[in-house]
Amino acid sequence: MNNQDNSKSEQNIVGAGLAIGVGLGLVFGSAIGNVGAGLAIGIAAGIGFATRQQRKKKSE
């Protein structure tokens, strides 16, 4: 993979992490009755997931 492919792949992983985070945040937020807090927690979890996937992919 060249550098441009790596960059695109990293953007896709981060984008997927954010999408997962927003989805989880909406579900969690409505469950606790505070969508704003749920989104904050969900997005943080999504970014954490994306970062972990990115590191895992780099180590391969």
mmCIF file of the N, C-alpha and C atoms, coordinates in Angstrom:
data_MODEL
# 
_entry.id   MODEL 
# 
loop_
_atom_site.group_PDB 
_atom_site.id 
_atom_site.type_symbol 
_atom_site.label_atom_id 
_atom_site.label_alt_id 
_atom_site.label_comp_id 
_atom_site.label_asym_id 
_atom_site.label_entity_id 
_atom_site.label_seq_id 
_atom_site.pdbx_PDB_ins_code 
_atom_site.Cartn_x 
_atom_site.Cartn_y 
_atom_site.Cartn_z 
_atom_site.occupancy 
_atom_site.B_iso_or_equiv 
_atom_site.pdbx_formal_charge 
_atom_site.auth_seq_id 
_atom_site.auth_comp_id 
_atom_site.auth_asym_id 
_atom_site.auth_atom_id 
_atom_site.pdbx_PDB_model_num 
ATOM 1   N N  . MET A 1 1  ? 0.841   -1.198 0.000  1.00 0.00 ? 1  MET A N  1 
ATOM 2   C CA . MET A 1 1  ? 0.000   0.000  0.000  1.00 0.00 ? 1  MET A CA 1 
ATOM 3   C C  . MET A 1 1  ? 0.874   1.245  0.000  1.00 0.00 ? 1  MET A C  1 
ATOM 4   N N  . ASN A 1 2  ? 0.520   2.179  -0.819 1.00 0.00 ? 2  ASN A N  1 
ATOM 5   C CA . ASN A 1 2  ? 1.286   3.413  -0.774 1.00 0.00 ? 2  ASN A CA 1 
ATOM 6   C C  . ASN A 1 2  ? 0.721   4.340  0.294  1.00 0.00 ? 2  ASN A C  1 
ATOM 7   N N  . ASN A 1 3  ? 1.378   5.450  0.501  1.00 0.00 ? 3  ASN A N  1 
ATOM 8   C CA . ASN A 1 3  ? 1.014   6.372  1.588  1.00 0.00 ? 3  ASN A CA 1 
ATOM 9   C C  . ASN A 1 3  ? -0.397  6.927  1.432  1.00 0.00 ? 3  ASN A C  1 
ATOM 10  N N  . GLN A 1 4  ? -0.800  7.200  0.202  1.00 0.00 ? 4  GLN A N  1 
ATOM 11  C CA . GLN A 1 4  ? -2.145  7.748  -0.034 1.00 0.00 ? 4  GLN A CA 1 
ATOM 12  C C  . GLN A 1 4  ? -3.219  6.726  0.346  1.00 0.00 ? 4  GLN A C  1 
ATOM 13  N N  . ASP A 1 5  ? -2.987  5.454  0.034  1.00 0.00 ? 5  ASP A N  1 
ATOM 14  C CA . ASP A 1 5  ? -3.926  4.396  0.412  1.00 0.00 ? 5  ASP A CA 1 
ATOM 15  C C  . ASP A 1 5  ? -4.028  4.275  1.921  1.00 0.00 ? 5  ASP A C  1 
ATOM 16  N N  . ASN A 1 6  ? -2.892  4.376  2.614  1.00 0.00 ? 6  ASN A N  1 
ATOM 17  C CA . ASN A 1 6  ? -2.897  4.310  4.075  1.00 0.00 ? 6  ASN A CA 1 
ATOM 18  C C  . ASN A 1 6  ? -3.710  5.446  4.665  1.00 0.00 ? 6  ASN A C  1 
ATOM 19  N N  . SER A 1 7  ? -3.542  6.643  4.131  1.00 0.00 ? 7  SER A N  1 
ATOM 20  C CA . SER A 1 7  ? -4.264  7.810  4.625  1.00 0.00 ? 7  SER A CA 1 
ATOM 21  C C  . SER A 1 7  ? -5.761  7.635  4.423  1.00 0.00 ? 7  SER A C  1 
ATOM 22  N N  . LYS A 1 8  ? -6.163  7.157  3.266  1.00 0.00 ? 8  LYS A N  1 
ATOM 23  C CA . LYS A 1 8  ? -7.584  6.941  2.966  1.00 0.00 ? 8  LYS A CA 1 
ATOM 24  C C  . LYS A 1 8  ? -8.156  5.876  3.898  1.00 0.00 ? 8  LYS A C  1 
ATOM 25  N N  . SER A 1 9  ? -7.398  4.832  4.131  1.00 0.00 ? 9  SER A N  1 
ATOM 26  C CA . SER A 1 9  ? -7.839  3.761  5.017  1.00 0.00 ? 9  SER A CA 1 
ATOM 27  C C  . SER A 1 9  ? -8.035  4.272  6.440  1.00 0.00 ? 9  SER A C  1 
ATOM 28  N N  . GLU A 1 10 ? -7.114  5.116  6.903  1.00 0.00 ? 10 GLU A N  1 
ATOM 29  C CA . GLU A 1 10 ? -7.227  5.688  8.247  1.00 0.00 ? 10 GLU A CA 1 
ATOM 30  C C  . GLU A 1 10 ? -8.462  6.578  8.348  1.00 0.00 ? 10 GLU A C  1 
ATOM 31  N N  . GLN A 1 11 ? -8.745  7.345  7.304  1.00 0.00 ? 11 GLN A N  1 
ATOM 32  C CA . GLN A 1 11 ? -9.938  8.198  7.305  1.00 0.00 ? 11 GLN A CA 1 
ATOM 33  C C  . GLN A 1 11 ? -11.201 7.346  7.366  1.00 0.00 ? 11 GLN A C  1 
ATOM 34  N N  . ASN A 1 12 ? -11.204 6.232  6.643  1.00 0.00 ? 12 ASN A N  1 
ATOM 35  C CA . ASN A 1 12 ? -12.366 5.343  6.655  1.00 0.00 ? 12 ASN A CA 1 
ATOM 36  C C  . ASN A 1 12 ? -12.581 4.744  8.035  1.00 0.00 ? 12 ASN A C  1 
ATOM 37  N N  . ILE A 1 13 ? -11.495 4.352  8.705  1.00 0.00 ? 13 ILE A N  1 
ATOM 38  C CA . ILE A 1 13 ? -11.602 3.768  10.042 1.00 0.00 ? 13 ILE A CA 1 
ATOM 39  C C  . ILE A 1 13 ? -12.144 4.796  11.019 1.00 0.00 ? 13 ILE A C  1 
ATOM 40  N N  . VAL A 1 14 ? -11.624 6.018  10.967 1.00 0.00 ? 14 VAL A N  1 
ATOM 41  C CA . VAL A 1 14 ? -12.090 7.075  11.869 1.00 0.00 ? 14 VAL A CA 1 
ATOM 42  C C  . VAL A 1 14 ? -13.547 7.412  11.569 1.00 0.00 ? 14 VAL A C  1 
ATOM 43  N N  . GLY A 1 15 ? -13.901 7.494  10.299 1.00 0.00 ? 15 GLY A N  1 
ATOM 44  C CA . GLY A 1 15 ? -15.291 7.767  9.922  1.00 0.00 ? 15 GLY A CA 1 
ATOM 45  C C  . GLY A 1 15 ? -16.232 6.689  10.430 1.00 0.00 ? 15 GLY A C  1 
ATOM 46  N N  . ALA A 1 16 ? -15.817 5.434  10.296 1.00 0.00 ? 16 ALA A N  1 
ATOM 47  C CA . ALA A 1 16 ? -16.644 4.331  10.795 1.00 0.00 ? 16 ALA A CA 1 
ATOM 48  C C  . ALA A 1 16 ? -16.759 4.398  12.306 1.00 0.00 ? 16 ALA A C  1 
ATOM 49  N N  . GLY A 1 17 ? -15.671 4.733  12.976 1.00 0.00 ? 17 GLY A N  1 
ATOM 50  C CA . GLY A 1 17 ? -15.697 4.861  14.439 1.00 0.00 ? 17 GLY A CA 1 
ATOM 51  C C  . GLY A 1 17 ? -16.645 5.950  14.890 1.00 0.00 ? 17 GLY A C  1 
ATOM 52  N N  . LEU A 1 18 ? -16.637 7.078  14.182 1.00 0.00 ? 18 LEU A N  1 
ATOM 53  C CA . LEU A 1 18 ? -17.554 8.174  14.529 1.00 0.00 ? 18 LEU A CA 1 
ATOM 54  C C  . LEU A 1 18 ? -18.999 7.780  14.271 1.00 0.00 ? 18 LEU A C  1 
ATOM 55  N N  . ALA A 1 19 ? -19.249 7.090  13.165 1.00 0.00 ? 19 ALA A N  1 
ATOM 56  C CA . ALA A 1 19 ? -20.618 6.659  12.858 1.00 0.00 ? 19 ALA A CA 1 
ATOM 57  C C  . ALA A 1 19 ? -21.124 5.692  13.923 1.00 0.00 ? 19 ALA A C  1 
ATOM 58  N N  . ILE A 1 20 ? -20.284 4.745  14.312 1.00 0.00 ? 20 ILE A N  1 
ATOM 59  C CA . ILE A 1 20 ? -20.647 3.808  15.378 1.00 0.00 ? 20 ILE A CA 1 
ATOM 60  C C  . ILE A 1 20 ? -20.894 4.576  16.669 1.00 0.00 ? 20 ILE A C  1 
ATOM 61  N N  . GLY A 1 21 ? -20.030 5.533  16.956 1.00 0.00 ? 21 GLY A N  1 
ATOM 62  C CA . GLY A 1 21 ? -20.156 6.328  18.178 1.00 0.00 ? 21 GLY A CA 1 
ATOM 63  C C  . GLY A 1 21 ? -21.448 7.115  18.238 1.00 0.00 ? 21 GLY A C  1 
ATOM 64  N N  . VAL A 1 22 ? -21.833 7.727  17.128 1.00 0.00 ? 22 VAL A N  1 
ATOM 65  C CA . VAL A 1 22 ? -23.080 8.499  17.106 1.00 0.00 ? 22 VAL A CA 1 
ATOM 66  C C  . VAL A 1 22 ? -24.271 7.564  17.294 1.00 0.00 ? 22 VAL A C  1 
ATOM 67  N N  . GLY A 1 23 ? -24.245 6.428  16.623 1.00 0.00 ? 23 GLY A N  1 
ATOM 68  C CA . GLY A 1 23 ? -25.334 5.460  16.778 1.00 0.00 ? 23 GLY A CA 1 
ATOM 69  C C  . GLY A 1 23 ? -25.455 4.972  18.208 1.00 0.00 ? 23 GLY A C  1 
ATOM 70  N N  . LEU A 1 24 ? -24.334 4.578  18.790 1.00 0.00 ? 24 LEU A N  1 
ATOM 71  C CA . LEU A 1 24 ? -24.343 4.130  20.190 1.00 0.00 ? 24 LEU A CA 1 
ATOM 72  C C  . LEU A 1 24 ? -24.768 5.256  21.111 1.00 0.00 ? 24 LEU A C  1 
ATOM 73  N N  . GLY A 1 25 ? -24.306 6.447  20.827 1.00 0.00 ? 25 GLY A N  1 
ATOM 74  C CA . GLY A 1 25 ? -24.640 7.602  21.661 1.00 0.00 ? 25 GLY A CA 1 
ATOM 75  C C  . GLY A 1 25 ? -26.122 7.896  21.672 1.00 0.00 ? 25 GLY A C  1 
ATOM 76  N N  . LEU A 1 26 ? -26.762 7.803  20.513 1.00 0.00 ? 26 LEU A N  1 
ATOM 77  C CA . LEU A 1 26 ? -28.204 8.048  20.451 1.00 0.00 ? 26 LEU A CA 1 
ATOM 78  C C  . LEU A 1 26 ? -28.970 6.993  21.240 1.00 0.00 ? 26 LEU A C  1 
ATOM 79  N N  . VAL A 1 27 ? -28.576 5.734  21.088 1.00 0.00 ? 27 VAL A N  1 
ATOM 80  C CA . VAL A 1 27 ? -29.247 4.658  21.827 1.00 0.00 ? 27 VAL A CA 1 
ATOM 81  C C  . VAL A 1 27 ? -29.014 4.828  23.323 1.00 0.00 ? 27 VAL A C  1 
ATOM 82  N N  . PHE A 1 28 ? -27.761 5.021  23.704 1.00 0.00 ? 28 PHE A N  1 
ATOM 83  C CA . PHE A 1 28 ? -27.427 5.162  25.124 1.00 0.00 ? 28 PHE A CA 1 
ATOM 84  C C  . PHE A 1 28 ? -28.057 6.423  25.706 1.00 0.00 ? 28 PHE A C  1 
ATOM 85  N N  . GLY A 1 29 ? -28.013 7.500  24.947 1.00 0.00 ? 29 GLY A N  1 
ATOM 86  C CA . GLY A 1 29 ? -28.582 8.768  25.408 1.00 0.00 ? 29 GLY A CA 1 
ATOM 87  C C  . GLY A 1 29 ? -30.066 8.673  25.658 1.00 0.00 ? 29 GLY A C  1 
ATOM 88  N N  . SER A 1 30 ? -30.796 8.022  24.748 1.00 0.00 ? 30 SER A N  1 
ATOM 89  C CA . SER A 1 30 ? -32.228 7.897  24.993 1.00 0.00 ? 30 SER A CA 1 
ATOM 90  C C  . SER A 1 30 ? -32.504 6.955  26.148 1.00 0.00 ? 30 SER A C  1 
ATOM 91  N N  . ALA A 1 31 ? -31.627 5.986  26.367 1.00 0.00 ? 31 ALA A N  1 
ATOM 92  C CA . ALA A 1 31 ? -31.821 5.065  27.497 1.00 0.00 ? 31 ALA A CA 1 
ATOM 93  C C  . ALA A 1 31 ? -31.656 5.786  28.831 1.00 0.00 ? 31 ALA A C  1 
ATOM 94  N N  . ILE A 1 32 ? -30.695 6.713  28.919 1.00 0.00 ? 32 ILE A N  1 
ATOM 95  C CA . ILE A 1 32 ? -30.483 7.418  30.192 1.00 0.00 ? 32 ILE A CA 1 
ATOM 96  C C  . ILE A 1 32 ? -31.262 8.725  30.256 1.00 0.00 ? 32 ILE A C  1 
ATOM 97  N N  . GLY A 1 33 ? -31.908 9.096  29.152 1.00 0.00 ? 33 GLY A N  1 
ATOM 98  C CA . GLY A 1 33 ? -32.714 10.315 29.151 1.00 0.00 ? 33 GLY A CA 1 
ATOM 99  C C  . GLY A 1 33 ? -31.935 11.589 28.883 1.00 0.00 ? 33 GLY A C  1 
ATOM 100 N N  . ASN A 1 34 ? -30.684 11.469 28.488 1.00 0.00 ? 34 ASN A N  1 
ATOM 101 C CA . ASN A 1 34 ? -29.868 12.651 28.196 1.00 0.00 ? 34 ASN A CA 1 
ATOM 102 C C  . ASN A 1 34 ? -29.084 12.380 26.913 1.00 0.00 ? 34 ASN A C  1 
ATOM 103 N N  . VAL A 1 35 ? -29.649 12.786 25.792 1.00 0.00 ? 35 VAL A N  1 
ATOM 104 C CA . VAL A 1 35 ? -29.046 12.475 24.496 1.00 0.00 ? 35 VAL A CA 1 
ATOM 105 C C  . VAL A 1 35 ? -27.684 13.144 24.328 1.00 0.00 ? 35 VAL A C  1 
ATOM 106 N N  . GLY A 1 36 ? -27.517 14.360 24.850 1.00 0.00 ? 36 GLY A N  1 
ATOM 107 C CA . GLY A 1 36 ? -26.226 15.054 24.736 1.00 0.00 ? 36 GLY A CA 1 
ATOM 108 C C  . GLY A 1 36 ? -25.110 14.278 25.408 1.00 0.00 ? 36 GLY A C  1 
ATOM 109 N N  . ALA A 1 37 ? -25.354 13.821 26.625 1.00 0.00 ? 37 ALA A N  1 
ATOM 110 C CA . ALA A 1 37 ? -24.343 13.031 27.341 1.00 0.00 ? 37 ALA A CA 1 
ATOM 111 C C  . ALA A 1 37 ? -24.120 11.702 26.635 1.00 0.00 ? 37 ALA A C  1 
ATOM 112 N N  . GLY A 1 38 ? -25.200 11.105 26.149 1.00 0.00 ? 38 GLY A N  1 
ATOM 113 C CA . GLY A 1 38 ? -25.071 9.836  25.423 1.00 0.00 ? 38 GLY A CA 1 
ATOM 114 C C  . GLY A 1 38 ? -24.227 9.981  24.178 1.00 0.00 ? 38 GLY A C  1 
ATOM 115 N N  . LEU A 1 39 ? -24.430 11.080 23.444 1.00 0.00 ? 39 LEU A N  1 
ATOM 116 C CA . LEU A 1 39 ? -23.620 11.312 22.244 1.00 0.00 ? 39 LEU A CA 1 
ATOM 117 C C  . LEU A 1 39 ? -22.154 11.507 22.598 1.00 0.00 ? 39 LEU A C  1 
ATOM 118 N N  . ALA A 1 40 ? -21.886 12.251 23.653 1.00 0.00 ? 40 ALA A N  1 
ATOM 119 C CA . ALA A 1 40 ? -20.493 12.472 24.070 1.00 0.00 ? 40 ALA A CA 1 
ATOM 120 C C  . ALA A 1 40 ? -19.824 11.147 24.406 1.00 0.00 ? 40 ALA A C  1 
ATOM 121 N N  . ILE A 1 41 ? -20.518 10.310 25.160 1.00 0.00 ? 41 ILE A N  1 
ATOM 122 C CA . ILE A 1 41 ? -19.961 9.004  25.537 1.00 0.00 ? 41 ILE A CA 1 
ATOM 123 C C  . ILE A 1 41 ? -19.811 8.114  24.302 1.00 0.00 ? 41 ILE A C  1 
ATOM 124 N N  . GLY A 1 42 ? -20.833 8.090  23.459 1.00 0.00 ? 42 GLY A N  1 
ATOM 125 C CA . GLY A 1 42 ? -20.798 7.248  22.265 1.00 0.00 ? 42 GLY A CA 1 
ATOM 126 C C  . GLY A 1 42 ? -19.708 7.643  21.294 1.00 0.00 ? 42 GLY A C  1 
ATOM 127 N N  . ILE A 1 43 ? -19.545 8.946  21.067 1.00 0.00 ? 43 ILE A N  1 
ATOM 128 C CA . ILE A 1 43 ? -18.503 9.410  20.145 1.00 0.00 ? 43 ILE A CA 1 
ATOM 129 C C  . ILE A 1 43 ? -17.122 9.097  20.711 1.00 0.00 ? 43 ILE A C  1 
ATOM 130 N N  . ALA A 1 44 ? -16.949 9.271  22.013 1.00 0.00 ? 44 ALA A N  1 
ATOM 131 C CA . ALA A 1 44 ? -15.664 8.920  22.639 1.00 0.00 ? 44 ALA A CA 1 
ATOM 132 C C  . ALA A 1 44 ? -15.382 7.431  22.461 1.00 0.00 ? 44 ALA A C  1 
ATOM 133 N N  . ALA A 1 45 ? -16.400 6.605  22.648 1.00 0.00 ? 45 ALA A N  1 
ATOM 134 C CA . ALA A 1 45 ? -16.229 5.159  22.465 1.00 0.00 ? 45 ALA A CA 1 
ATOM 135 C C  . ALA A 1 45 ? -15.918 4.837  21.003 1.00 0.00 ? 45 ALA A C  1 
ATOM 136 N N  . GLY A 1 46 ? -16.594 5.507  20.088 1.00 0.00 ? 46 GLY A N  1 
ATOM 137 C CA . GLY A 1 46 ? -16.348 5.280  18.665 1.00 0.00 ? 46 GLY A CA 1 
ATOM 138 C C  . GLY A 1 46 ? -14.945 5.671  18.249 1.00 0.00 ? 46 GLY A C  1 
ATOM 139 N N  . ILE A 1 47 ? -14.457 6.794  18.759 1.00 0.00 ? 47 ILE A N  1 
ATOM 140 C CA . ILE A 1 47 ? -13.093 7.232  18.451 1.00 0.00 ? 47 ILE A CA 1 
ATOM 141 C C  . ILE A 1 47 ? -12.084 6.256  19.057 1.00 0.00 ? 47 ILE A C  1 
ATOM 142 N N  . GLY A 1 48 ? -12.371 5.791  20.271 1.00 0.00 ? 48 GLY A N  1 
ATOM 143 C CA . GLY A 1 48 ? -11.503 4.786  20.894 1.00 0.00 ? 48 GLY A CA 1 
ATOM 144 C C  . GLY A 1 48 ? -11.443 3.517  20.065 1.00 0.00 ? 48 GLY A C  1 
ATOM 145 N N  . PHE A 1 49 ? -12.597 3.076  19.587 1.00 0.00 ? 49 PHE A N  1 
ATOM 146 C CA . PHE A 1 49 ? -12.666 1.886  18.739 1.00 0.00 ? 49 PHE A CA 1 
ATOM 147 C C  . PHE A 1 49 ? -11.860 2.099  17.458 1.00 0.00 ? 49 PHE A C  1 
ATOM 148 N N  . ALA A 1 50 ? -12.044 3.250  16.822 1.00 0.00 ? 50 ALA A N  1 
ATOM 149 C CA . ALA A 1 50 ? -11.342 3.547  15.570 1.00 0.00 ? 50 ALA A CA 1 
ATOM 150 C C  . ALA A 1 50 ? -9.836  3.586  15.782 1.00 0.00 ? 50 ALA A C  1 
ATOM 151 N N  . THR A 1 51 ? -9.407  4.188  16.885 1.00 0.00 ? 51 THR A N  1 
ATOM 152 C CA . THR A 1 51 ? -7.976  4.272  17.188 1.00 0.00 ? 51 THR A CA 1 
ATOM 153 C C  . THR A 1 51 ? -7.388  2.880  17.394 1.00 0.00 ? 51 THR A C  1 
ATOM 154 N N  . ARG A 1 52 ? -8.115  2.042  18.109 1.00 0.00 ? 52 ARG A N  1 
ATOM 155 C CA . ARG A 1 52 ? -7.653  0.678  18.365 1.00 0.00 ? 52 ARG A CA 1 
ATOM 156 C C  . ARG A 1 52 ? -7.536  -0.095 17.052 1.00 0.00 ? 52 ARG A C  1 
ATOM 157 N N  . GLN A 1 53 ? -8.533  0.049  16.178 1.00 0.00 ? 53 GLN A N  1 
ATOM 158 C CA . GLN A 1 53 ? -8.498  -0.635 14.890 1.00 0.00 ? 53 GLN A CA 1 
ATOM 159 C C  . GLN A 1 53 ? -7.331  -0.140 14.041 1.00 0.00 ? 53 GLN A C  1 
ATOM 160 N N  . GLN A 1 54 ? -7.071  1.162  14.104 1.00 0.00 ? 54 GLN A N  1 
ATOM 161 C CA . GLN A 1 54 ? -5.986  1.759  13.334 1.00 0.00 ? 54 GLN A CA 1 
ATOM 162 C C  . GLN A 1 54 ? -4.639  1.204  13.801 1.00 0.00 ? 54 GLN A C  1 
ATOM 163 N N  . ARG A 1 55 ? -4.448  1.128  15.100 1.00 0.00 ? 55 ARG A N  1 
ATOM 164 C CA . ARG A 1 55 ? -3.188  0.588  15.639 1.00 0.00 ? 55 ARG A CA 1 
ATOM 165 C C  . ARG A 1 55 ? -3.032  -0.877 15.272 1.00 0.00 ? 55 ARG A C  1 
ATOM 166 N N  . LYS A 1 56 ? -4.127  -1.611 15.354 1.00 0.00 ? 56 LYS A N  1 
ATOM 167 C CA . LYS A 1 56 ? -4.107  -3.034 15.023 1.00 0.00 ? 56 LYS A CA 1 
ATOM 168 C C  . LYS A 1 56 ? -3.711  -3.223 13.559 1.00 0.00 ? 56 LYS A C  1 
ATOM 169 N N  . LYS A 1 57 ? -4.284  -2.391 12.689 1.00 0.00 ? 57 LYS A N  1 
ATOM 170 C CA . LYS A 1 57 ? -3.998  -2.493 11.258 1.00 0.00 ? 57 LYS A CA 1 
ATOM 171 C C  . LYS A 1 57 ? -2.542  -2.131 10.960 1.00 0.00 ? 57 LYS A C  1 
ATOM 172 N N  . LYS A 1 58 ? -2.004  -1.124 11.651 1.00 0.00 ? 58 LYS A N  1 
ATOM 173 C CA . LYS A 1 58 ? -0.612  -0.713 11.427 1.00 0.00 ? 58 LYS A CA 1 
ATOM 174 C C  . LYS A 1 58 ? 0.365   -1.802 11.853 1.00 0.00 ? 58 LYS A C  1 
ATOM 175 N N  . SER A 1 59 ? 0.007   -2.574 12.884 1.00 0.00 ? 59 SER A N  1 
ATOM 176 C CA . SER A 1 59 ? 0.925   -3.587 13.392 1.00 0.00 ? 59 SER A CA 1 
ATOM 177 C C  . SER A 1 59 ? 0.952   -4.834 12.517 1.00 0.00 ? 59 SER A C  1 
ATOM 178 N N  . GLU A 1 60 ? -0.001  -4.947 11.591 1.00 0.00 ? 60 GLU A N  1 
ATOM 179 C CA . GLU A 1 60 ? -0.043  -6.128 10.712 1.00 0.00 ? 60 GLU A CA 1 
ATOM 180 C C  . GLU A 1 60 ? 0.993   -6.051 9.627  1.00 0.00 ? 60 GLU A C  1 
# 
